[in-house]
């Protein structure tokens, strides 16, 4: 059902046209929502296109009048390069998409999509993301719309190759497999087909219909993921069951690029029921990717205790190590998942294991600022005297991080951040065994004090942006020559910790590839600032940036925290094909933040040289300090 939502507070819609164009609409297509941004975001372009506005709202009479009177171009595109047909198909508006029925009269239920098709709307056109109308209908579960679009395009293709008219093609239905797959297996810019999009969204009706229409069920995207992997990642059990039982999809399929499996995908998102089903069908529980990361590690790193418990009970190897020597316990320690660590320790996780850098789980717990976890590991025998490849013990590592902050920071900042001993200590800290040495006790106490000491200064930022925008390069400009700890546990994101200008940074560097962007929202609840990196030379994808920005700002986690600042880095400004700062700001809709309480700023930068990077980061840090000061009042 179409639901009108208000434009940003204090900002009235532009234009004096039809009332329909003065409203912003959000269409509920199930798991995926098609959002029509307000004029302030799109520069009024989208809603100023009468045909698109009418198609979005299903106003058949307006669509028919505009096209019949040649007052609109049927394939005119909005800022995201979406046509009226794409918008209508995404919403399942067969009443807008349509063709003539056998009686030459518009079918009452299919009128609007039919009108667009009858007037020659291009069915194979792609938007900024490379999506077609069929892809959008598939993701929304609109089976009849898919059938209509496929049938019409098949007849158009056959007519073009045979010289027959569309009227003569009306009764022809014997189309070949290659003709159908030429339409259904079209890929977007990330290699996803309509079938994959339907599986990702959990649309069993679309998946089943597409296969019946002869779409390839074995197709893979650019990363080698198939429909079963996407359905497993999304937790869509009915789709997973149908693909395995009806289409005989291999539960042990592994992507060629990463060797990830459906079980790994289900585990990383915490879908225990999918894990249980896949194992019941023969999935290998200890299968690992090319980095030797198995499903248990992915679940542990993500903090999914229920999945961790299930996998261990089913025989997952608790002490399996990755190519770089990391264990599930280390991954869970890195992200401070105390409950997961406790379970793993109870089930035999070895605290003495080291990775290739000589770091035990305790080093990762220190990096996660989790005193409780450090206590837990030490109480289970994790050595506080063990040294990594840098010759540091855990307490030396914690002390170095803390001292770097104090030495580099201004005196008043260092003084402000000085923290005394922890307010409370677990009972084992005062026991005589196994910690009888006063030197050892002092080291343990110093370790915990240092963790509490630099914990308050650490600022947690999420670094986002599309792939190849320069996120990691920008972070490298901020890091000292010697980074505090290498922390890259899983594909799709990494965590960087470093000190700069007396500020302890914990930056979650999120992958910008489309398939990983849904992970961004998992890190919003704990973040204090957003670093959004934009490639100023990639003009064709600025609309994609705008879409991701709007999705980010609409997330429940960030909507509940309007004080969290966003710094936009318009990167690669040194290159000749870069657009201006004003053009970047306009294209991605920075103006839409002006009417909100959310602090924001945009700076031009060159991540390779460092130009503009420090300016933006210092602005972000100042806002975070102000937020902390306000919250402490």
Residue pairs with C-beta under 8 A, 6 or more apart in sequence:
1 28
2 25
2 27
2 57
2 58
3 25
3 26
3 28
4 23
4 24
4 25
5 24
5 25
5 26
6 24
7 13
7 24
7 38
7 39
7 40
8 38
8 40
8 592
8 595
8 596
9 595
9 596
10 595
11 38
11 40
11 595
13 21
13 22
13 23
13 24
13 38
13 39
13 47
14 39
14 40
14 44
14 48
15 21
15 22
15 39
15 44
15 47
15 48
17 48
17 50
18 50
18 53
18 62
20 53
20 54
20 57
20 59
21 47
21 48
21 50
21 53
24 36
24 37
24 38
24 47
25 36
25 56
25 57
26 33
26 34
26 35
26 36
27 33
27 34
27 35
27 36
27 56
27 90
27 91
29 90
29 91
29 92
29 139
29 140
29 141
29 142
30 140
30 141
30 201
30 202
30 203
31 201
31 202
31 203
31 234
32 139
32 140
32 201
34 87
34 90
34 91
34 136
34 140
35 550
35 551
35 554
36 46
36 47
36 56
36 87
37 46
37 546
37 550
37 589
37 592
38 47
38 592
39 46
39 47
39 48
40 589
40 591
40 592
40 595
41 546
41 550
41 589
41 591
41 592
42 78
42 79
42 546
42 589
43 79
43 586
45 78
45 79
46 52
46 78
46 79
46 80
47 53
49 72
49 76
49 78
49 84
50 62
50 66
50 71
50 72
51 63
51 66
51 67
51 72
51 73
51 74
51 76
51 84
52 76
52 78
52 82
52 83
52 84
52 87
54 62
54 63
54 66
54 84
55 63
55 84
55 85
55 87
55 88
55 93
55 96
55 112
55 116
56 84
56 87
56 88
56 91
58 88
58 91
58 93
58 95
58 96
58 112
59 112
60 95
60 96
60 111
60 112
60 115
63 84
63 96
63 112
63 115
63 116
64 115
65 71
66 72
67 74
67 115
67 116
67 119
74 83
74 84
74 85
74 116
74 119
74 120
74 121
74 122
75 83
75 85
75 121
75 122
75 125
76 83
76 84
77 83
77 125
77 127
79 543
79 546
80 127
80 128
80 129
80 543
80 546
80 547
81 126
81 127
81 128
81 543
82 127
82 128
83 121
83 122
83 125
83 127
83 133
84 96
84 116
84 121
85 97
85 113
85 116
85 117
85 121
85 122
85 123
85 125
85 133
86 125
86 127
86 131
86 132
86 133
86 136
88 96
88 97
88 112
88 113
88 116
88 133
89 97
89 113
89 133
89 134
89 136
89 137
89 140
89 142
89 145
89 149
90 133
90 136
90 137
90 139
90 140
91 140
91 142
92 137
92 140
92 141
92 142
92 144
92 145
93 112
93 113
93 145
94 109
94 110
94 111
94 112
94 113
94 114
94 142
94 144
94 145
94 148
95 109
95 110
95 111
95 112
95 113
95 114
96 111
96 112
96 113
96 114
96 115
96 116
97 110
97 112
97 113
97 114
97 115
97 116
97 117
97 121
97 133
97 145
97 148
97 149
98 106
98 107
98 110
98 111
98 112
98 113
98 114
98 115
98 116
98 117
98 118
98 148
99 110
99 114
99 117
99 118
99 148
99 152
100 106
100 114
100 118
101 107
102 170
106 114
106 115
107 114
110 144
110 148
113 145
113 148
113 149
114 148
117 123
117 148
117 149
117 152
123 132
123 133
123 134
123 149
123 152
123 153
123 156
123 183
124 132
124 153
124 183
124 186
125 132
125 133
126 132
126 188
128 540
128 541
128 543
128 544
128 547
129 188
129 189
129 514
129 544
129 547
130 187
130 188
130 189
130 190
131 188
131 197
132 186
132 188
132 194
133 149
134 146
134 149
134 150
134 183
134 184
134 186
134 194
135 186
135 188
135 192
135 193
135 194
135 197
137 145
137 146
137 149
137 194
137 206
138 146
138 194
138 195
138 197
138 198
138 203
138 206
138 210
139 194
139 197
139 198
139 200
139 201
139 203
139 206
140 201
140 203
140 206
141 198
141 201
141 203
141 205
141 206
142 206
143 205
143 206
143 209
146 194
146 206
146 209
146 210
146 213
147 209
147 213
150 180
150 183
150 184
150 213
153 183
154 175
154 179
154 180
154 183
155 166
155 169
155 170
155 172
156 166
157 179
157 182
157 183
158 164
158 169
158 172
158 175
158 179
159 165
159 166
159 168
159 169
177 214
180 213
180 214
180 215
181 214
181 215
181 216
184 193
184 194
184 195
184 210
184 213
184 214
184 215
184 216
185 193
185 195
185 215
185 216
185 219
186 193
186 194
187 193
187 221
189 514
190 221
190 222
190 223
190 513
190 514
190 515
191 220
191 221
191 222
191 223
192 200
192 221
192 514
193 215
193 216
193 219
193 221
194 206
194 210
194 215
195 207
195 210
195 211
195 215
195 216
195 217
195 219
195 227
196 219
196 221
196 225
196 226
196 227
196 230
198 206
198 207
198 210
198 227
199 207
199 227
199 228
199 230
199 231
199 234
199 236
199 239
199 243
200 230
200 231
200 233
200 234
201 234
201 236
202 231
202 234
202 235
202 236
202 238
202 239
203 239
204 236
204 238
204 239
204 242
207 227
207 239
207 242
207 243
208 242
211 217
211 247
217 227
217 243
217 247
217 249
218 226
219 226
219 227
220 226
220 255
220 256
221 515
223 255
223 257
223 258
223 513
223 515
224 255
224 256
224 257
224 258
225 255
225 260
225 265
225 515
226 249
226 253
226 255
227 239
227 243
227 249
228 240
228 243
228 244
228 249
228 250
228 251
228 253
228 262
229 253
229 255
229 260
229 261
229 262
229 265
230 265
231 239
231 240
231 243
231 262
232 240
232 262
232 263
232 265
232 266
232 271
232 274
232 278
233 265
233 266
233 268
233 269
234 269
235 266
235 269
235 270
235 271
235 273
235 274
237 271
237 273
237 274
237 277
240 262
240 274
240 277
240 278
241 277
243 249
244 251
244 277
244 281
251 261
251 262
251 263
251 278
251 281
251 282
251 283
252 261
252 282
252 283
252 284
252 287
253 261
253 262
254 260
254 261
254 287
254 289
255 261
258 289
258 290
258 491
259 288
259 289
259 290
260 289
260 491
261 283
261 284
261 287
261 289
261 295
262 274
262 278
262 283
263 275
263 278
263 279
263 283
263 284
263 285
263 287
263 295
264 287
264 289
264 293
264 294
264 295
264 298
266 274
266 275
266 278
266 295
266 307
267 275
267 295
267 296
267 298
267 299
267 302
267 304
267 307
267 311
268 295
268 298
268 299
268 301
268 302
268 304
268 490
269 302
269 304
270 299
270 302
270 304
270 306
270 307
271 307
272 304
272 306
272 307
272 310
275 295
275 307
275 310
275 311
276 310
279 285
279 314
285 294
285 295
285 311
285 314
285 315
285 316
286 294
286 315
286 316
286 317
286 320
287 294
287 295
288 294
288 320
288 322
289 491
290 323
291 322
291 323
291 324
291 491
292 320
292 321
292 322
292 323
293 322
293 489
293 490
293 491
294 316
294 317
294 320
295 311
295 316
296 308
296 311
296 312
296 316
296 317
296 318
296 320
296 328
297 320
297 322
297 326
297 327
297 328
297 331
297 489
297 490
298 490
299 307
299 308
299 311
300 308
300 328
300 329
300 331
300 332
300 337
300 340
300 344
301 331
301 332
301 334
301 335
301 489
301 490
302 335
302 522
303 332
303 335
303 337
303 339
303 340
304 340
305 337
305 339
305 340
305 343
308 328
308 332
308 340
308 343
308 344
309 343
312 318
312 343
312 344
312 347
318 327
318 328
318 329
318 344
318 347
318 348
318 349
319 327
319 348
319 349
319 350
319 353
320 327
320 328
321 327
321 353
321 355
322 355
324 355
324 356
324 357
325 353
325 354
325 355
325 356
325 357
326 355
326 489
327 349
327 350
327 353
327 361
328 344
328 349
329 341
329 344
329 345
329 349
329 350
329 351
329 353
329 361
330 353
330 355
330 359
330 360
330 361
330 364
330 489
331 364
331 489
331 490
332 340
332 341
332 344
333 341
333 361
333 362
333 364
333 365
333 368
333 370
333 373
333 377
334 364
334 365
334 367
334 368
334 487
334 489
334 495
335 368
335 489
336 365
336 368
336 369
336 370
336 373
338 370
338 372
338 373
338 376
341 349
341 361
341 365
341 373
341 376
341 377
342 376
345 351
345 376
345 377
345 380
349 361
351 360
351 361
351 362
351 377
351 380
351 381
351 382
351 383
352 360
352 381
352 382
352 383
352 386
353 360
353 361
354 360
354 386
354 388
356 389
357 388
357 389
357 390
357 486
358 386
358 387
358 388
358 389
358 390
359 388
359 485
360 377
360 382
360 383
360 386
360 394
361 377
361 382
362 374
362 377
362 378
362 382
362 383
362 384
362 386
362 394
363 388
363 394
363 397
363 485
364 485
364 487
365 373
365 374
365 377
366 374
366 394
366 397
366 398
366 447
366 451
367 484
367 485
367 487
367 497
369 451
369 454
369 455
369 458
369 506
370 451
371 422
371 448
371 451
371 452
371 455
374 394
374 447
374 448
374 451
375 426
375 428
375 429
375 448
378 384
378 444
379 426
379 428
381 434
384 393
384 394
384 395
384 440
384 443
384 444
384 447
385 393
385 440
385 443
386 393
386 394
387 393
388 397
392 400
393 443
394 447
395 443
395 444
395 446
395 447
395 450
397 484
397 485
398 446
398 447
398 450
398 451
398 454
399 446
399 450
400 484
401 450
401 454
401 484
401 497
401 499
401 504
402 450
402 453
402 454
404 480
404 499
405 414
405 417
405 454
405 457
405 499
405 502
405 503
405 504
406 414
406 417
406 418
406 502
408 499
408 500
408 501
408 502
409 417
409 457
409 501
409 502
409 503
410 502
413 457
413 502
414 502
417 453
417 454
417 456
417 457
418 453
419 449
419 452
419 453
419 455
419 456
420 449
421 445
421 449
421 452
422 448
422 449
422 452
425 448
428 435
429 435
429 441
429 444
429 445
435 441
435 444
454 504
457 502
457 503
457 504
458 504
458 505
458 506
459 503
459 504
459 505
459 506
459 528
459 529
459 621
459 624
460 506
460 508
460 526
460 527
460 528
460 529
461 505
461 506
461 507
461 508
461 527
461 528
461 529
461 530
461 531
461 620
462 507
462 508
462 510
462 520
462 523
462 524
462 527
462 529
462 530
462 531
463 471
463 474
463 475
463 507
463 508
463 509
463 510
463 531
463 533
464 471
464 510
464 512
464 520
464 530
464 531
464 532
464 533
464 548
464 552
465 471
465 512
465 532
465 533
465 534
465 535
465 545
466 512
466 534
466 535
466 538
466 541
466 544
466 545
466 548
467 511
467 512
467 513
468 512
468 535
468 538
469 512
469 533
469 534
469 535
469 538
469 571
470 533
470 535
470 569
470 571
470 572
470 607
470 608
471 509
471 510
471 512
471 531
471 533
472 494
472 509
473 607
473 608
474 531
474 533
474 569
474 571
474 605
474 607
474 613
475 496
475 507
475 509
476 607
477 607
477 610
477 613
478 498
478 500
478 505
478 613
478 614
478 617
479 496
479 498
479 500
480 498
480 499
480 500
483 496
483 497
483 498
484 497
484 498
484 499
485 497
487 494
487 495
487 496
487 497
488 494
488 495
489 495
491 511
492 510
492 511
492 516
492 519
493 508
493 509
493 510
493 511
493 516
493 519
493 523
494 508
494 509
495 506
495 507
495 508
495 509
496 505
496 506
496 507
496 509
497 504
497 505
497 506
497 507
498 504
498 505
498 507
499 505
500 617
501 618
501 621
503 621
507 531
508 523
508 527
510 516
510 517
510 519
510 520
510 523
511 517
511 519
517 548
517 551
520 552
521 552
521 555
521 557
524 552
524 555
524 557
524 558
524 561
524 564
525 557
527 564
528 564
528 624
528 627
529 564
529 565
529 566
529 567
529 620
529 621
529 623
529 624
530 552
530 558
530 564
530 565
530 566
530 567
531 567
531 569
531 616
531 617
531 620
532 549
532 566
532 567
532 568
532 569
533 569
533 571
533 607
534 542
534 545
534 568
534 569
534 570
534 571
534 584
534 588
535 541
535 571
535 572
536 570
536 571
536 572
536 573
536 575
536 578
536 579
536 584
536 604
537 572
537 575
537 577
537 578
537 579
539 577
539 579
539 587
542 579
542 584
542 587
542 588
543 587
545 587
545 588
546 587
546 588
546 589
549 588
549 589
550 589
550 592
552 558
553 559
553 592
553 593
553 598
558 564
562 596
562 597
562 598
563 597
563 598
563 599
563 627
563 630
564 598
564 627
565 598
565 599
565 600
565 601
565 620
565 623
565 624
565 627
566 593
566 598
566 599
566 600
566 601
567 600
567 601
567 602
567 603
567 616
567 617
567 619
567 620
568 584
568 585
568 588
568 590
568 600
568 601
568 602
568 603
569 602
569 603
569 605
569 607
569 612
569 613
569 616
570 578
570 581
570 584
570 585
570 602
570 603
570 604
570 605
571 605
571 606
571 607
572 578
572 606
572 607
573 581
573 604
573 605
573 606
573 611
573 612
574 606
574 608
574 609
574 611
579 587
581 602
581 603
581 604
584 602
585 591
585 602
590 600
590 602
593 600
599 623
601 616
601 619
601 620
603 612
603 615
603 616
603 619
604 611
604 612
605 611
605 612
605 613
605 615
605 616
606 612
607 613
